[in-house]
Amino acid sequence: MSDASAPTTRPFQVVVAATKGDMGIGLDGALPWRLPKDMAYFKSVTATVAEPGKRNAVIMGRKTWESIPAKFRPLPGRLNVVLSKSGALVESTGSENAAPANGTPSNVLPPSVLLQPSLEAALATLGAGEHAENVEKIFVVGGAQVYAEAMASPACQAVHITEVTPPKDTPDAFKCDTHMPPVDMEKFKLYASAPPVNEKEGAKIQFLSYVAKDAATGKFRIPGSVSLPPGAVANGVRHEELQYLDLIRDIIESGNVKGDRTGTGTISKFGTSMRFDLRRSFPLLTTKRVFWRGVAEELLWFVGGRTNAKELQDKDIHIWDGNGSREYLDSVGLSHREEQDLGPVYGFQWRHFGAEYTDMHANYDGKGVDQLAEVIDKIKNNPNDRRILLTAWNPAALKEMALPPCHMFCQFYVANGELSCQMYQRSCDMGLGVPFNIASYSLLTCMIAQVCGLKPGDFVHVMGDTHVYSNHVEPLKKQLLCEPRPFPTLKINPAKTDIDSFEFSDFTIEGYDPHPKIEMKMAV
């Protein structure tokens, strides 16, 4: 058994509310705002425990302690630890709160509050004796110098930020003279978030949780069960990939068992959706490895209006092999079509909608409607247009296609200098197709945003027949056991401002650390 009295440097987490962009946290020694929802969140995160009988500790500097109104301190339900090197604060010497010789009532802490000379000393104290047994989590809650020291410490597991955006009509409402250091993206990565919520008088807040790099592995693999306090989870802070995993679990457990075109059989639900924030990370799923090169090259193939699957084969991308095979084309009445000629599929409709299709070798320049070019023109010149649409569903051409489009329709939306996309998908293969589709339309949104001088916003995925193939159930159950890791980030060559100029080398995915590939057979 370990010696509970032996001091150890306990891991801790940072909790802070800061302005978006410049990380402002205070003005004249006080908070520059009154945000009831953030205060409730702070209490929930720092006070909620998973194990009954325990409590959390909050560590703060002297100025932070003094900035709390006297009637609210010490913060109830938590062990308050105050740092003071100067001796400006002193501890009580007795149970009746008697002041020590060098103290006065104004500078003597209540007997339930610990006084420590440094963050290091506080962590050592909380790692020894009864505190090691009774304190569940430790949170550093201010001020600026303490935050800076805490975020540089190898013992810091996570940073929970309430990102504060002032009202649009008063952008200087939350002007600050005290700032915390920016989050070091080499040390921390966004792990979870909650949707933005409205606060008083037009302000907005968003709860963000960043996880620290594990020192032993150099990876961002601290489990969410460790890095996310129960109080954060209770307020909707979660990894966005859980939408996907929860949907798979729900389909497997309570979906409708149906037959399908391929003869494989499915379990399905109808009318589902997911939403992904593209502002800080890129939704390349992590609970299994997604074939990123395949995602990007296929999208570039779509953007080019191409229909020849051999072009993807030549790049060792074989996602269309089955639907372009001789056997398959013959089975759907396209025996006249050359092998791997898919007909007027996605990209052809994007760039040549309504043009007569002959074969994959013909030149279609200037023929049909170039929907993608029109989308970009509208975003640039009429961003409030509610008809910024891109469709691959052309009823007149469906019989000519090797496979009618599954992801068939999307709409773009511009607001606050950001571009968002909502895509409707009629047929959604949760095991193989949907992870590709999430990444593909997120990438398309980022590309068009750059071309139009905008920032990426949200990708909204609306799904019709949302299904798990019967032969994917066991592999997906294996995937459900994997805990999501932080999403990577996408960097795009800033020199590219023409939608037709992009190449795969213009895209860089940084920090992708997924679980291994999980084999699933494609239903053709």
N, C-alpha and C positions, 0 to 999 in steps of 0.2 A: 504493500500500500504506500501511496505517496504521503509525504509529510505536508499536511495542509497548512502548517505554520510557516513553511519555507517560502519566502517572498519570491514571486515571479513577475515578470513584466507581462501584464495581462493585455490581450488585444482589446481594442476599443474602436468606436465609430464616432464620426463627426456629424453633428446636426446643425444646420445653419439656414437662415433665410437671407437671400442676397438678391440684389437687382440684376436683371438680365443684362449681360454684356460686361459691365464693369465691376460686378461683385461687390456693390456697396452694401454695408451692413449697419451703419450707424451715422447719426448726426448729433453733434454736441453731446456725446456720451449717452444717447438714448436711441431707441428705434425710431426711424423716420416715418413709420406707418402704424396703423392699427388694423390688423388683418385677423378677424375672428377665426376664420377657417384655418389659417396657418397656426394660430395659437392652439386651436383644438388638435391640429395634427402634431404639433410639437409635444403636447402633453401625451397624446396617444403613443407616439413613437418612444418617448423617453420613460414613460411610466408603465406601459403594458409589459407583463411578463408571461412567459409560457408555462413556468412551473410555479404553482401556488406556494406561498410561504416565502418566496424570494422577492427581491426588489432590485431595481436598477440604480446605478450611480450616475450622477451628472457632475462633470468637472468644469469649473469655470474660473476665469481670472477675477481678481478683486474688483476691477471696474465693472465687469458684467454683473457681479453680485450686487454692487452698489446701485446699478441701474435698474434693478428689479424693485418695484414699489414695496415698501416695508411690509405691507399687509399680505403680499404674495410670497414672501420668503420666510423660511426656506421653501423651495418648490415641494409641494406635498407628495407623499407616496414614493419619494426617491431619496437616496442618500446624497446629500449635497456636499460636494468637496470644493473648497475655495483655495485658489493658489495665491500666495502673497509672499514675496521675497523681502519686502521692505519692512515688515512688522507693523504696517498700518492697521492690520487686523490681528486680533489675538483670540485664542480659544478661551472658553469659559473654564474655570477651575473647579466647579462643583455642580452638583445636581440642581442646585437652586440658582444656577446661572450667575454665580458670584464672579465679579471681575477680578482678574489677577492684578498684581501690583502695578503693572505697566498698562493697564487697560481702564477704559471708561465705558459707561453703558453704550455709547455711540459706536465704539469700535470693537466690542466684544461679540463674537459669534454665538448664536444659540448653541446649547450643549449637543444638539443632534447633528451639528455641522462639523465636518472635518476641515482642518486647516493644514495645508501642505505647502512646502517651499517651492516645489517645482512639479511639472507634469510627470517627470520620471519618478519622483518620490511618491506622488499620488498613486501611480500605477503599481509601484512596489507595495504600498500599504494595502491597496485593494486586492493584491495577489497573496496576501498572508492572513493567517488567523481566521477569525470568524467571517471577515469580508470575503475571503476566497470561497467560502461555502455559501454565503447568504446573498451575494451580489451576482445577479444573472448577467447583465450586460452593462458596459460602461460607455457613456456618451460624453464627448467633449462639446460644450455648448457656447464657447466664446471666451474672450474676445479675439481681436485680430491677431495679436502676437501668439496667443495660445493656439489659435487655428493654424497659423503658419508652422509652429513647432509640431503640432499634432499631425498635420498632413505630410510632413517630412519624415515622420517616425515609421520604422518598419512594423510597428505594432498596430498601425491604423488599418483596419479591415475594409472600411467603407465610408463614403461621404454621402450624406442625405441632404440634398439642397432643395429648399423651396425657392424656385426661381420666380422673382417678383417683376411684373411688368406694369408700369404706371398707366393711368388712364390715357387714352389717345389724345384727349383735349388738353391734358396737363402733363406733358412728358417730363417736366422737371419736378413733379410733385414729390418724388422720392430721392431728391438730391442727397448725397452722402459725403461726409468728410472722412469716413473710415471705411476701408475696404479689406476684404480677405484676399489671399493670393488666389490666382486662377487655378483651376484643377489641372494638375500635371497629367496630360493624356498618355505619357509614357508609363506612369505609375497607376493610373485609374482609368477604367472604362465604364461607360454607361451600361448598367445591367438591367434596370427596371425603371418604370415611370408610371404615372397616372395621367389621364387626360387633363388638359388645362381646365381650371374652374374660375368663375367670376367671383371677385371679392367686392368689398365695399367701394362705391363711387367709381365704378368702371375699371378698377384694377383687375389684373389677372394673376393667378399663381399656378405653378405646376410643380408637382413633387417628382424629383429625380433622384435616383440612387445609383451611385458609382461604386464599383467593387475594385479593390486593390489587387495588384499583381502578387501572386504567391511567390515569396522569396525563394522557396526551395526549387520550384519548377520553372520560374520565369513566365508562368502562364496566368491568365486571369480565371482561375478555377476555384476560387473560394465559393463553396456552395451557397445557393440562395437561402437555404435554411439557416445559414450562419450570417450572411451579409444583410438579409432583410429582416428587421425586427418585426414581431407580430403586429405591432401598432402601425407600421407602414403598410403591411399586407392588408390590414383591416380597412385602410383608406384607399384601396385600389391600386397600390403600387405593385406592379408585377411585370415580369418579362413578357414582351409582346409575343414571343413564340408560344406561350401557354395558350393563346387563342387557338392556334393550330392543334396543339396536343389535346386540349379540352374537347375540341370538335371531333377529333378522331375517336377519343374515348367515348363520347356520347353516341356516335354513330355505331360503334362496335357493340355498345351495351344496349341501345334502345332503338336502333335504326330499323328500317323496313327491308326485309329480305326480298330481293327482286332478281329476275333474270335480266340479261342485257344482250346487246348486239353481238358481243364477242363470244357468248356462250360460257363465260367464266363464272358469272353470278356476282351480285353485289349486295352490300348492306348500305342503305342510303337514307338521307334526309333531304328535305326540300326547303330552300330559302334560308341560307345562312350568310354570314358576313364576317369579315375581319378588317381591321384598320391598322396601318403601320405608319409611324412617324419617320419621315426621311430626313429630318433636319440635323440629327446628330449621329445617326448610324444607318446601316444598310441592311435590310431584312433578308440576309442569306441564312437560311435556317441552320441551326447548330447541332440539333439532336441526331443528325446524320449528315454526312458530307454531301453537299449539293454540287453538281458538276458545273462550276462557275464558267469555265471556258465555253462549255456547251450552251449555257444560257446566253452569254454575250454574243457568241458567233451566230447563233440562231436569230437573235434579235437583229443583228446587222444584216443578216440574210433577208429578214422580213423588210427592214427599212429600204433595202435595195430593190424590193419588188421581185425577188427571185423565186423561182418555182422548181429549180433543178436540185434535187436532194443529193446528187453526186458531188456538188460543190461542198456540201457539209461532210460527206464521206471522205473527200480528199483532205480534209482537215482532221480526220480521225474522229468525227462526230457522227454517231450512228443512230440518233434518236428518231429519224424518219425512215430508216431502212425497212422496217416491217411494212409501213403503209405505202412504200414505193416499190415493193418487190413485184416481180412478174406475177407471182401467184395471187397476191392481194389485188393488184390492178385488174387482173382477169376476173376475180370474184365479184368486183363491184361494177362490171360492165365497161371497163376502160381498157379492153384488150388491144385497142388501136394505139394506145399510149405507150411511148418508149419507157423502159424500166427507169424508175426514179423521177419520172416526170409527174409531179403531183397535181398539175392543173392549176386553175386560178385560185390558189389558196391565199392565206393571210396577206402576205406582202403584196401580191398582185392586186388584191382589193384595196389595200392601203394606197397604192400608187397609180393604179389603172382601173378604178372601179367603173364597170360598165363596158369596158373594151372587150372585143371579141377575142377569145383565147384560141390559139392554134396549137402551139407546142412550146416547150421550154427553150427552144433555140431562137424563136422569133424576137424581133426588136419591137418593143411596145412604146418607145419614147414618144411622148406627146399624145398618147392615146388614153382615152378614158379620163376619169376624174382623179387628180392627184390629191387625195384626201389629206395626206400627211402634210403636204405643202400648204394646203388651205388651213389646217389646224394651226400651223406655225404662224401664218399670216394673221389669223384672227387673234391669236395670243399677243402678237406684237402690236397690232393696230386697233383691235377692238376687244380688249381683255374682258370686258363685262358681258360679252356676247354669251347667251345661254345655249348656243348651238355649236359649241366647239367640240365636235364629235368625230369619232373615227370608228368605222364599222367594217368588219370582215364578213358579215352575213349578207350575202347577195342571193336571194331566192332563185333568181334566174340562172345562176351559175352553179348551184349546189351539185347538180348531177355531173358536172365536169370535174369536180374536186375529188381527189383521192380520199379526203376526209373533210366533212363539213367543219367549219371552225368551232372549236370548243370555247375558247376565249374570243368572244364575238363582237364586243361593243365597248367603247370607253368614252368618257366625257372628261374634259379638262376644265379646271376652275382656277381663276387668278384672284388673289386677295392678299393685301399687305406685302406685296413684292414676292409672293410665293406661288408656286404652281403645284396644284394637287390633281390627282387623277382618280376617277372611279371607273372600275372595269366590271362588266357583267360577263359571267362565264356560265354557259348553259349546262355543261357536263364537266364535273370536277373530280378527277382521280386524285384522291387525297394522298395516296402513297407516293406516286411518281410525278404526276403532272403539276399539282398545285404548288409544291416548293419551287419548281421551275417558273411557274406563272407569276408568283409573288415577286421573285427576283427580276423577271423579264420586264414586267410593267413598271416596277420601281426604277429599273435602269432607264427605260424609255422616258419616264417622267423626269429623271435627272438630266438626261441628254437634251430633251426639249427645253427644260428650264434654262440650261446653260446657253443654248442657241438663242433664247429669247431674253437673256439678261435677267433671269429670275433665280430665286432660291427654291430648292425642292421643299414641298410641304408635306402632304399626306398621300398615301396610296390606300384606297378603299377597295376591297375585294368583295363583290357581291356574287353569290353562287346559287345556282339553281339546283340541279340534281347533284348533290354532294355525296360522293360514294367512296366506299372502301371495297376493293375487289376481294372476293373470298380467299384468293390465294395470297393476299397481302395481310391478312389478319394477324398471323403469327409474327411476321417481321415488324408490323406496326406495334404489336404488344411489346416487342423488344425495344422499339424506339421510345415508347412511353416510359420506359424505365430510365431513360437518359435525362439528366437535368440540363436545361438550356444554359449555354455560355453566352457571354456578351456578344452582341452582333458586331461584325466588322464595320469598317468605314470604307466608303468609295471615294477615290480620287479620280477626277477626269481631267485630261489634258486641257488646260484653260485656253490654249491657242485655238482649239476647235470650236467654231461658231456656225458651221454649216452642217445640217443634219446628215448630208451625204458624204461628209469628209471623215467620219469616225472610223477608226480601225480598232481591233482588239487591243493593240498596244497602248491605246489612249486611256484604257481603264486599269486602275490599280485597286485591288481589294487589300486592305491593310488589317492585320489582326484577326484573320479568320482562323479559328481554332476549334473545328467541329469534332464531334464524336465520329468514329469510323463509318465508312460507307455501309449501308444495309442493303443487301441484294433483294430486289423485287422484280418479278417477271412482268414485262409489259403485255397487256392484253391487246391483241390486234383484231 
